[in-house]
Amino acid sequence: KSLIHSITEKQERLKQAEIKALQAQINPHFLYNTLDTIKWLAKLKWYEELKVIVTELGKLLRNSISSNKEFITVRECMEFINNYLKIQKIRYGDRLRITFNINPVILDYHIPKLLLQPIVENAIIHGLENKIGVGNLEINGRQEDGELVFEVIDDGLGMEPGKVALLNAKINWSSTSDCIGLQNVNRRIQLYYGPDYGLHLESQPGKGTKATLRFPLLCKEEVMPHL
């Protein structure tokens, strides 16, 4: 019994350590581009835009680095995403259109922090950044069959079926050198809640990509899952 207890305790600690390590992985691409945008705003003397982007970047860094909370409400998550997108709107201007469709009923439910932002970032970088003309980004959230469901949809470049299938497979691998942000998100969801939940991609070339995330429906009193 003592040995079983020791092994179980070790496994729990390993899971918690892996979760924290995955949370610490922040894509430097966004930070680099934001700093580059700040540089050009300063050169052009666009002081109001510069003020906004520095303020929102400060909020993002404070929320992602200083907070010890593993879980946040959907409301807090949407505030974080909104701060992130304010920066992207300054960078892309009228080329980026954003729509939120979040059911107010789910705003006080809890999810692990820093999960949606990498998906939104991926949609902009890989779906919309190189698209000619205006790109549309849609963020949906709802309750469905006892689950929280989020969708991040872009009408960008899209992917061929074979590439989508490979990417979905890579997301579920234990390790890979690419798509680490998506794999990070999926791995963390499954560490918390098990293999029935996670991230799935759908895409069509020239029409865009939809990323769907599923979580169990947890209120404040149930925030800590049983690993």
Backbone as numpy.savetxt, mean C-alpha at the origin, in Angstrom:
# Nx Ny Nz CAx CAy CAz Cx Cy Cz
6.10 -31.00 27.02 5.27 -29.79 27.02 6.13 -28.54 27.02
7.22 -28.61 27.80 8.14 -27.47 27.86 8.77 -27.20 26.51
9.17 -28.27 25.80 9.78 -28.12 24.48 8.78 -27.55 23.48
7.55 -28.06 23.50 6.51 -27.56 22.59 6.25 -26.09 22.85
6.17 -25.73 24.14 5.94 -24.33 24.49 7.09 -23.45 23.99
8.31 -23.94 24.14 9.49 -23.19 23.71 9.49 -22.98 22.20
9.17 -24.05 21.44 9.14 -23.95 19.98 8.03 -23.01 19.53
6.86 -23.12 20.16 5.74 -22.25 19.81 6.08 -20.79 20.07
6.68 -20.54 21.23 7.07 -19.16 21.56 8.09 -18.63 20.56
9.03 -19.47 20.15 10.04 -19.05 19.17 9.39 -18.73 17.83
8.44 -19.54 17.42 7.75 -19.30 16.15 6.99 -17.98 16.19
6.32 -17.70 17.33 5.60 -16.44 17.45 6.54 -15.25 17.37
7.69 -15.37 18.01 8.67 -14.27 17.97 9.22 -14.07 16.56
9.44 -15.19 15.86 9.93 -15.10 14.49 8.92 -14.39 13.59
7.64 -14.73 13.78 6.61 -14.08 13.00 6.56 -12.58 13.28
6.62 -12.23 14.57 6.58 -10.82 14.92 7.81 -10.10 14.37
8.98 -10.74 14.43 10.20 -10.13 13.91 10.10 -9.93 12.40
9.53 -10.92 11.70 9.41 -10.80 10.26 8.42 -9.70 9.89
7.33 -9.61 10.66 6.35 -8.55 10.41 7.00 -7.19 10.55
7.76 -6.98 11.62 8.40 -5.69 11.85 9.45 -5.39 10.78
10.17 -6.44 10.35 11.17 -6.25 9.29 10.51 -5.85 7.98
9.40 -6.49 7.66 8.68 -6.16 6.44 8.12 -4.74 6.50
7.66 -4.32 7.68 7.14 -2.97 7.84 8.23 -1.94 7.61
9.47 -2.30 7.93 10.58 -1.35 7.82 11.06 -1.14 6.39
10.60 -1.97 5.46 11.02 -1.84 4.06 10.22 -0.73 3.38
10.87 0.39 3.15 10.20 1.52 2.50 10.87 1.76 1.15
10.06 1.82 0.12 10.58 2.02 -1.23 11.23 3.40 -1.35
12.53 3.48 -1.64 13.18 4.78 -1.74 12.82 5.55 -3.01
12.17 4.88 -3.96 11.83 5.52 -5.24 10.98 6.76 -5.00
9.96 6.63 -4.16 9.07 7.75 -3.89 9.82 8.89 -3.20
10.64 8.55 -2.21 11.38 9.58 -1.49 12.34 10.32 -2.42
13.03 9.59 -3.29 13.95 10.22 -4.23 13.21 11.17 -5.16
12.10 10.71 -5.73 11.33 11.56 -6.65 10.76 12.78 -5.96
10.34 12.60 -4.70 9.79 13.73 -3.95 10.88 14.78 -3.69
12.06 14.33 -3.30 13.15 15.27 -3.07 13.55 15.97 -4.37
13.51 15.24 -5.47 13.81 15.84 -6.77 12.76 16.90 -7.13
11.49 16.59 -6.83 10.42 17.57 -7.08 10.62 18.80 -6.22
11.00 18.62 -4.96 11.26 19.75 -4.07 12.37 20.63 -4.63
13.41 19.99 -5.16 14.52 20.76 -5.74 14.05 21.65 -6.89
13.22 21.09 -7.78 12.77 21.86 -8.94 11.74 22.92 -8.55
10.92 22.63 -7.56 9.99 23.66 -7.08 10.74 24.84 -6.49
11.84 24.54 -5.79 12.65 25.61 -5.21 13.32 26.44 -6.31
13.84 25.77 -7.34 14.49 26.48 -8.45 13.50 27.37 -9.19
12.26 26.89 -9.33 11.23 27.65 -10.04 10.53 28.68 -9.15
10.88 28.64 -7.85 10.30 29.56 -6.86 8.79 29.39 -6.73
8.34 28.15 -6.83 6.92 27.84 -6.61 6.74 27.55 -5.12
6.68 28.63 -4.35 6.78 28.50 -2.90 5.54 27.85 -2.27
4.35 28.14 -2.80 3.15 27.54 -2.23 3.15 26.03 -2.42
3.51 25.59 -3.64 3.59 24.15 -3.90 4.68 23.50 -3.05
5.78 24.24 -2.89 6.89 23.73 -2.07 6.45 23.56 -0.62
5.68 24.50 -0.13 5.18 24.43 1.25 4.29 23.20 1.42
3.40 22.96 0.46 2.48 21.82 0.54 3.25 20.51 0.53
4.18 20.36 -0.40 4.87 19.08 -0.56 5.76 18.77 0.64
6.40 19.79 1.21 7.24 19.56 2.39 6.37 19.20 3.59
5.23 19.88 3.73 4.31 19.58 4.84 3.79 18.16 4.76
3.34 17.74 3.56 2.77 16.40 3.41 3.85 15.33 3.56
5.06 15.61 3.08 6.15 14.65 3.25 6.47 14.47 4.73
6.45 15.56 5.48 6.68 15.47 6.91 5.63 14.61 7.61
4.38 14.77 7.21 3.31 13.94 7.78 3.52 12.47 7.47
3.90 12.18 6.23 4.12 10.79 5.83 5.24 10.15 6.62
6.35 10.86 6.74 7.49 10.30 7.45 7.17 10.11 8.93
6.46 11.05 9.50 6.09 10.92 10.91 5.20 9.71 11.13
4.21 9.53 10.28 3.27 8.43 10.45 3.89 7.07 10.16
4.82 7.02 9.20 5.38 5.73 8.80 6.56 5.30 9.65
7.26 6.26 10.25 8.48 5.92 10.97 8.31 6.00 12.48
7.65 7.05 12.97 7.63 7.29 14.42 6.59 6.46 15.15
5.52 6.06 14.48 4.45 5.35 15.17 4.83 3.89 15.42
4.55 3.43 16.65 4.81 2.04 16.99 3.58 1.15 16.78
2.49 1.76 16.36 1.27 0.97 16.16 1.41 0.05 14.96
1.01 -1.20 15.14 1.02 -2.14 14.03 -0.27 -2.04 13.23
-1.35 -1.57 13.88 -2.65 -1.48 13.24 -3.16 -0.05 13.28
-3.86 0.35 12.24 -4.49 1.66 12.18 -5.91 1.48 11.66
-6.74 2.50 11.86 -8.10 2.43 11.31 -8.04 2.70 9.80
-9.09 2.29 9.12 -9.21 2.61 7.70 -9.20 4.12 7.50
-9.82 4.84 8.44 -9.83 6.31 8.37 -8.39 6.86 8.37
-7.56 6.36 9.29 -6.17 6.81 9.36 -5.40 6.42 8.10
-5.70 5.23 7.59 -5.06 4.77 6.36 -5.38 5.70 5.20
-6.65 6.11 5.08 -7.05 6.99 3.99 -6.42 8.38 4.13
-6.24 8.84 5.36 -5.55 10.12 5.57 -4.10 10.02 5.11
-3.47 8.90 5.41 -2.09 8.67 4.99 -2.00 8.64 3.46
-2.91 7.90 2.82 -2.93 7.81 1.36 -3.18 9.19 0.75
-4.07 9.96 1.36 -4.38 11.29 0.85 -3.16 12.20 0.92
-2.39 12.11 2.02 -1.16 12.89 2.14 -0.17 12.51 1.03
-0.05 11.21 0.80 0.83 10.71 -0.24 0.40 11.23 -1.62
-0.90 11.20 -1.89 -1.39 11.60 -3.21 -1.34 13.10 -3.43
-1.37 13.90 -2.37 -1.19 15.34 -2.52 0.19 15.65 -3.11
1.16 14.88 -2.67 2.53 15.04 -3.20 2.56 14.62 -4.67
1.94 13.49 -4.97 1.94 13.01 -6.36 1.18 13.97 -7.29
0.12 14.60 -6.79 -0.63 15.54 -7.61 0.22 16.75 -7.97
1.06 17.19 -7.05 1.96 18.30 -7.37 2.96 17.87 -8.43
3.43 16.65 -8.33 4.43 16.15 -9.29 3.83 15.93 -10.67
2.64 15.32 -10.73 2.05 14.96 -12.02 1.04 15.98 -12.53
0.56 16.87 -11.66 -0.39 17.89 -12.08 -1.68 17.30 -12.63
-2.15 17.86 -13.73 -3.43 17.42 -14.32 -3.34 16.06 -15.01
-2.14 15.51 -15.08 -2.01 14.18 -15.69 -2.57 13.08 -14.80
-2.80 13.38 -13.53 -3.26 12.37 -12.57 -4.62 12.76 -12.00
-5.61 11.90 -12.20 -6.94 12.10 -11.62 -7.20 10.99 -10.60
-7.71 11.37 -9.45 -7.87 10.43 -8.34 -9.31 10.41 -7.87
-9.83 9.20 -7.65 -11.19 9.03 -7.14 -11.17 8.09 -5.94
-11.80 8.51 -4.85 -11.96 7.66 -3.67 -13.40 7.20 -3.58
-13.60 5.90 -3.38 -14.93 5.33 -3.13 -14.83 4.43 -1.90
-14.81 5.06 -0.73 -14.66 4.33 0.52 -15.98 4.37 1.28
-16.56 3.20 1.53 -17.81 3.13 2.27 -17.57 3.63 3.70
-18.29 4.66 4.15 -18.07 5.21 5.51 -18.24 4.18 6.62
-18.98 3.13 6.36 -19.23 2.10 7.37 -17.92 1.46 7.84
-16.91 1.38 6.98 -15.69 0.64 7.31 -14.60 1.51 7.93
-14.82 2.81 8.08 -13.75 3.73 8.45 -13.12 3.44 9.82
-13.87 2.87 10.74 -13.34 2.63 12.08 -12.86 1.20 12.29
-12.85 0.40 11.22 -12.24 -0.93 11.31 -10.73 -0.80 11.17
-10.04 -1.84 11.62 -8.58 -1.79 11.68 -7.93 -2.71 10.65
-6.80 -2.25 10.13 -5.96 -3.04 9.23 -4.49 -2.78 9.59
-3.58 -3.68 9.22 -2.16 -3.40 9.44 -1.75 -2.14 8.68
-0.86 -1.36 9.28 -0.47 -0.11 8.66 0.49 -0.35 7.49
0.61 0.66 6.64 1.55 0.67 5.51 1.32 -0.49 4.54
0.05 -0.80 4.25 -0.23 -1.83 3.26 -0.78 -1.26 1.96
-1.65 -0.28 2.04 -2.24 0.26 0.81 -1.30 1.19 0.06
-0.48 1.93 0.79 0.40 2.91 0.12 1.32 2.26 -0.92
1.96 1.12 -0.64 2.80 0.50 -1.68 2.01 0.10 -2.93
0.74 -0.27 -2.75 -0.08 -0.65 -3.90 -0.42 0.58 -4.74
-0.78 1.67 -4.07 -1.06 2.92 -4.78 0.19 3.41 -5.51
1.32 3.34 -4.83 2.59 3.75 -5.43 2.91 2.90 -6.66
2.68 1.60 -6.56 2.95 0.70 -7.68 2.08 1.03 -8.88
0.81 1.38 -8.62 -0.11 1.73 -9.70 0.35 2.97 -10.44
0.87 3.95 -9.70 1.33 5.19 -10.33 2.62 4.95 -11.12
3.58 4.29 -10.50 4.90 4.12 -11.12 4.82 3.21 -12.35
4.17 2.05 -12.19 4.19 1.06 -13.27 2.99 1.16 -14.20
1.90 1.77 -13.72 0.73 1.85 -14.56 0.53 3.18 -15.25
0.78 4.29 -14.53 0.39 5.60 -15.03 1.54 6.51 -15.41
2.71 6.29 -14.84 3.82 7.23 -15.04 4.18 7.40 -16.52
4.19 6.32 -17.26 4.59 6.37 -18.67 3.41 6.39 -19.64
2.21 6.56 -19.10 1.03 6.64 -19.96 0.96 8.02 -20.61
0.61 8.06 -21.88 0.42 9.33 -22.58 -0.96 9.88 -22.24
-1.00 11.13 -21.81 -2.28 11.75 -21.47 -2.63 11.57 -20.01
-3.91 11.73 -19.71 -4.39 11.70 -18.34 -4.50 10.26 -17.84
-4.06 10.04 -16.61 -4.20 8.74 -15.97 -5.17 8.80 -14.82
-6.02 7.80 -14.71 -7.03 7.76 -13.65 -6.68 6.69 -12.62
-6.78 7.08 -11.36 -6.51 6.18 -10.24 -7.75 6.13 -9.35
-8.24 4.93 -9.10 -9.45 4.75 -8.30 -9.14 3.88 -7.10
-9.54 4.33 -5.92 -9.31 3.59 -4.68 -10.65 3.29 -4.04
-10.99 2.01 -3.96 -12.28 1.58 -3.43 -12.09 0.81 -2.14
-13.05 0.93 -1.24 -13.04 0.16 0.00 -14.45 -0.15 0.44
-14.68 -1.42 0.83 -16.04 -1.81 1.20 -16.01 -3.05 2.09
-17.15 -3.35 2.68 -17.35 -4.58 3.44 -18.06 -5.59 2.54
-17.54 -6.83 2.53 -18.11 -7.83 1.63 -17.96 -9.22 2.24
-19.09 -9.85 2.56 -19.09 -11.22 3.10 -18.17 -11.38 4.30
-18.25 -10.44 5.25 -17.46 -10.53 6.46 -16.00 -10.17 6.27
-15.65 -9.55 5.16 -14.28 -9.15 4.88 -14.22 -7.67 4.53
-13.04 -7.09 4.73 -12.73 -5.79 4.18 -12.07 -5.99 2.83
-12.57 -5.32 1.82 -12.02 -5.44 0.47 -11.61 -4.06 -0.03
-10.36 -3.96 -0.48 -9.86 -2.73 -1.07 -9.41 -3.01 -2.50
-9.69 -2.06 -3.38 -9.26 -2.16 -4.77 -8.51 -0.88 -5.15
-7.37 -1.07 -5.79 -6.62 0.05 -6.36 -6.59 -0.18 -7.87
-7.27 0.69 -8.61 -7.48 0.48 -10.04 -6.87 1.64 -10.83
-6.07 1.31 -11.82 -5.55 2.34 -12.73 -5.92 2.00 -14.15
-5.96 3.01 -15.00 -6.24 2.78 -16.43 -4.97 2.99 -17.26
-3.87 2.52 -16.69 -2.57 2.72 -17.31 -2.19 1.67 -18.33
-0.90 1.34 -18.38 -0.35 0.50 -19.43 -0.86 -0.93 -19.40
-1.13 -1.45 -18.21 -1.60 -2.82 -18.10 -0.51 -3.84 -18.40
-0.87 -5.12 -18.35 0.08 -6.20 -18.55 -0.54 -7.34 -19.35
0.30 -8.09 -20.06 -0.14 -9.29 -20.76 -0.52 -10.38 -19.75
-1.42 -11.30 -20.12 -1.87 -12.34 -19.18 -0.74 -13.15 -18.56
0.26 -13.49 -19.36 1.37 -14.27 -18.84 2.14 -13.53 -17.76
2.33 -12.25 -17.96 3.06 -11.45 -16.97 2.27 -11.31 -15.68
0.95 -11.15 -15.81 0.09 -11.05 -14.61 0.15 -12.35 -13.81
0.07 -13.49 -14.51 0.12 -14.78 -13.83 1.45 -14.97 -13.11
2.54 -14.59 -13.76 3.86 -14.72 -13.14 3.99 -13.81 -11.93
3.46 -12.60 -12.05 3.54 -11.66 -10.94 2.73 -12.14 -9.75
1.54 -12.67 -9.99 0.75 -13.22 -8.90 1.46 -14.40 -8.23
2.17 -15.19 -9.03 2.93 -16.31 -8.47 4.09 -15.79 -7.62
4.79 -14.79 -8.13 5.94 -14.24 -7.40 5.52 -13.61 -6.08
4.34 -13.00 -6.07 3.84 -12.37 -4.84 3.74 -13.40 -3.72
3.48 -14.66 -4.08 3.30 -15.71 -3.06 4.57 -16.51 -2.80
5.67 -16.20 -3.49 6.93 -16.88 -3.20 7.49 -16.39 -1.89
8.34 -17.21 -1.27 8.93 -16.82 0.01 9.95 -15.71 -0.16
10.60 -15.65 -1.33 11.55 -14.56 -1.58 11.75 -14.42 -3.08
12.02 -13.19 -3.49 12.32 -12.91 -4.88 13.01 -11.56 -4.95
13.79 -11.35 -5.99 14.57 -10.12 -6.08 13.75 -8.95 -6.61
12.61 -9.25 -7.26 11.79 -8.16 -7.77 10.41 -8.20 -7.11
9.59 -7.24 -7.43 8.24 -7.04 -6.88 8.21 -7.17 -5.36
9.28 -6.69 -4.70 9.39 -6.86 -3.25 8.30 -6.10 -2.51
7.86 -4.95 -3.07 6.82 -4.19 -2.40 5.50 -4.95 -2.35
5.11 -5.54 -3.49 3.88 -6.32 -3.54 3.99 -7.58 -2.69
5.13 -8.23 -2.76 5.34 -9.44 -1.97 5.31 -9.11 -0.48
5.88 -7.97 -0.12 5.86 -7.48 1.25 4.42 -7.38 1.76
3.57 -6.73 0.98 2.17 -6.54 1.36 1.46 -7.88 1.54
1.59 -8.76 0.56 0.92 -10.05 0.62 1.43 -10.89 1.79
2.74 -10.88 1.99 3.34 -11.69 3.06 2.86 -11.22 4.42
2.79 -9.92 4.63 2.34 -9.39 5.91 0.88 -9.73 6.19
0.04 -9.61 5.18 -1.37 -9.95 5.36 -1.51 -11.42 5.76
-0.75 -12.30 5.10 -0.87 -13.72 5.38 -0.22 -14.10 6.71
0.82 -13.38 7.12 1.39 -13.61 8.45 0.37 -13.30 9.54
-0.37 -12.22 9.34 -1.36 -11.85 10.33 -2.60 -12.75 10.29
-3.10 -13.04 9.09 -4.44 -13.60 8.98 -4.52 -14.96 8.31
-3.44 -15.44 7.71 -3.47 -16.74 7.08 -3.60 -16.67 5.57
-3.48 -17.82 4.89 -3.40 -17.87 3.43 -4.70 -17.55 2.70
-5.83 -17.46 3.43 -7.09 -17.14 2.76 -7.21 -15.66 2.40
-6.28 -14.85 2.91 -6.32 -13.42 2.65 -5.04 -13.00 1.94
-5.07 -11.79 1.36 -3.86 -11.31 0.70 -4.16 -10.41 -0.48
-3.23 -10.41 -1.43 -3.24 -9.51 -2.58 -3.37 -10.30 -3.88
-4.18 -9.81 -4.79 -4.33 -10.44 -6.11 -4.42 -9.36 -7.18
-3.76 -9.61 -8.32 -3.71 -8.65 -9.42 -4.50 -9.16 -10.63
-5.18 -8.23 -11.30 -5.81 -8.49 -12.59 -5.39 -7.35 -13.53
-5.18 -7.67 -14.80 -4.72 -6.62 -15.71 -5.00 -7.00 -17.16
-5.13 -5.96 -17.98 -5.23 -6.13 -19.43 -4.32 -5.11 -20.10
-3.56 -5.52 -21.10 -2.66 -4.57 -21.77 -3.43 -3.42 -22.40
-2.96 -2.21 -22.11 -3.58 -1.01 -22.66 -4.82 -0.55 -21.94
-5.30 -1.34 -20.96 -6.54 -0.98 -20.25 -6.32 -0.72 -18.76
-5.23 -1.24 -18.21 -4.95 -0.95 -16.82 -4.89 -2.18 -15.93
-4.76 -1.92 -14.63 -4.55 -2.99 -13.65 -5.42 -2.75 -12.42
-5.91 -3.85 -11.84 -6.64 -3.78 -10.58 -5.96 -4.67 -9.56
-5.62 -4.07 -8.41 -5.06 -4.82 -7.29 -6.12 -4.92 -6.21
-6.41 -6.13 -5.75 -7.43 -6.36 -4.74 -6.79 -6.92 -3.48
-7.09 -6.29 -2.34 -6.61 -6.75 -1.04 -7.81 -7.14 -0.19
-7.65 -8.27 0.51 -8.72 -8.75 1.39 -8.19 -8.97 2.81
-8.99 -8.50 3.79 -8.67 -8.67 5.19 -9.92 -9.20 5.91
-9.74 -9.86 7.05 -10.92 -10.15 7.88 -11.44 -8.85 8.48
-12.69 -8.82 8.82 -13.33 -7.62 9.36 -13.08 -7.56 10.86
-12.14 -6.70 11.28 -11.76 -6.63 12.69 -12.04 -5.24 13.25
-12.77 -5.20 14.38 -13.00 -3.92 15.03 -11.89 -3.69 16.04
-11.98 -2.60 16.80 -10.92 -2.21 17.72 -10.62 -3.29 18.76
-11.67 -3.91 19.29 -11.47 -4.91 20.35 -10.84 -6.19 19.81
-10.89 -6.39 18.52 -10.37 -7.62 17.93 -9.11 -7.37 17.11
-8.45 -6.24 17.36 -7.42 -5.80 16.44 -6.24 -6.77 16.34
-5.86 -7.43 17.44 -4.72 -8.32 17.38 -5.15 -9.70 16.95
-4.72 -10.14 15.75 -5.09 -11.47 15.28 -4.33 -12.56 16.02
-4.86 -13.76 15.97 -4.18 -14.91 16.58 -3.27 -15.54 15.53
-1.97 -15.35 15.70 -1.02 -15.88 14.72 -0.84 -17.39 14.91
